[in-house]
Every structure is written in structure tokens, then in C-alpha cells.
Amino acid sequence: RPIYTFSTVEEFWSLYNNIHRPSRLAAGADLHCFKNRIEPKWEDPVCAGGGKWTMTFPKSKSDTCWLYTLLAMIGEQFDHGDEICGAVVNVRSRQEKIALWTKNAANEPAQMSIGKQWKEFLDYNDMIGFIFHEDAKKLDRGAKNKYTT
């Protein structure tokens, strides 16, 4: 369920400055930031044909990477930003994951552009993968990356 909606940079900072960073959340917590009227679930019609890029981080880097992901997303820094549904941070005991959810998984040029730009924005050097939501629904943890960069 939505807990806060923002439409200006000032409103974003008002929210961001008053919530815990990923490193302060309990293991098992998930935090979502999605565009208005898009729900962070596979069943949402906007997300249904999409997929996600995922990066993993040690706890020491997750706060900065989460912030930079949000700033790139809301600051319209992606060439194919209209393809992005939102971002999710998953807090786990050993590491944290951040995922960018997108609308049209089959649009390989747009997906590859998003993945490459995201890595550049975060100065991330490891390989990242893109999984179609449809594959994740069917195969769960057995879903394989369709694209990598």
C-alpha cells in the first residue's frame, strides 16, 4: 500500500530525510519506490510484461546506491525512463539487493540501455542480469537472466 506520494523534488527530500536508510532496516524488509499508480507486484498491468535488473551490495554501500538509484529515476536520467516502473531495495542479513522494475521486457534495446546507464550512475563494475517477470513467476529462483551487462 502506498505510504507517501511525491511529485516534486522538495517532496521527495521531505520523505527521504524522514525515513530509515536500507542499512538501518531489519533483515527481511523491502522498500519500494514506484511511479504513481503502479503497484510493486507482477500482477500490476503495467509491470506484467516487464522484468527487473538486479544489483547486490554489501551493507556499507547500499544506502548510497539506493539514493543514487532513486535520484536517477526521479531525475529522469535514463534515456528510456518511460520504461521504468520503480525500484525495490531488499534488505537481507548478508547483503542487500536493489532492483529496477521495467514495463516491456521484450524491448531489448531499451532494457540494455537502462542496465548500462544504471551501472554507470552507480559506478558498479560487476555484471548485472535482467529477468523477465513471466520467467520469475514460473521458475521462481530458477529463472535465468535474459540480458546481462
N, C-alpha and C positions, 0 to 999 in steps of 0.2 A: 504494500500500500504506500502511496506517496506520503512522505512526511514533510516535504518542503518543495515549493516550486519557485524557480527564479527565472527572470527574463532579462536582467541587466547584470553587468559586471559587479556593480555595487551590491546587488542582492546575492550574487554568488559569494563574494568575500564575506558578507554578513553571515551566511551559512557556514562557509568553510572555517572561519575563525572561531566558530562556536561548536564544532563537533570534534570528536577524537580522531586523531590520525590513525591509519591502519596499525601501526606498531603499538598503539595503546588499546586496541580492541582485543577481546578474548579470542582464543583459538576457536575456530569453527564459525566465526562471524563473517558475514558477507555484507558489503556495502555497494549499492548500485547508484549510478547517476545516468539516467536515461532522458532522452528528449521527451518533450511534453506529449502526453497521450500514447506513449509507447511503454508497454509493461515489460519488465525484465524476465520474460518467460518465452519458451519456444512456441507456445500456442498463440502468442500475440500475432495477428495477421501481418504486421509489418516485419516481425522477426522470423516468421515461419519458414521462409525460403532463404534465410540467411545462414550465417555461421559466425565463427569468432576466431580472432587472433589471440594467442595467449603468451604472456611473458612470465617468468618466475624470478623472484628476487629474494635475497636474504633480508631479514627484518631491518637491517641497517639502511637499506636503500629504498624500501617500499614507500615511505612517506613522500619522498621527493618524486619518485616515479609516478605515484598516484596523482600528485598535484600537477606535474607536467602533462600527464595524460589528460586530465580534466581541462587544463588551460588550452592545450592544443585542440581539444574537441570543442569547447565553447568559444574559443577564439577563432574558429573556422580556419585553422591552419592546414587542414588536409585538402588536397586537390579534389578528392571525392568525398568531402564531408557529408554530402547529402546521403551517402550510403551508410553512414554510421548511425546506429540506433542508440548506443550508450556504452558505458564502461562499468565493469564489475571488479572489485577487489575481493579476493578470497583470503582470509586470514587463517593460516594453519600453523601448527606448532613448529615445524622446521623451516618453512619458507612461506612466502606469500605469492599469490598469482594475481595478475591483472589481465583482464580480457577486454578486448574491444569487440562488441557485437555489431554485425553489419546486416544489411537488408537482403542483398541479392548475391548469394554465394557463387552462383554460376558466372558472374561478371568478373572473370579472372583478371583482366587489366586493372579494374578498379580495386579489387582486393589486393593485388600485388603492390599497387601504388600506396594503399593505406598501410600495409605491413612495412614497406620500406621506409615510408615517411615516419611512421611511429618509432621505428628503431632509431632513425636519425634524431628525432626530437628528444629521445631519452638517452642517446649515446649508448645504445645497447648493442653489444657485439656478438652475443650468442645467437644461434639460429632460432627463429620462431616459426610456429606452424599455424595453419588455418584449418579448422574442422567445420564441415557442414553440420548445421543443427540436425538435419534429417539423419545423417550418419550417427550422430551422438545419441539421438533418440533410439535408434535401432540397436546400436552396438555398445552403448554406454562407454566404458573405459577402453573398449576395443576399437573405437573409432580412430582411423588413421588420418594424418594430415593430408589434405588435398593440395595445398600450396605451402611452400616454405621460402623463407628469405633470411 
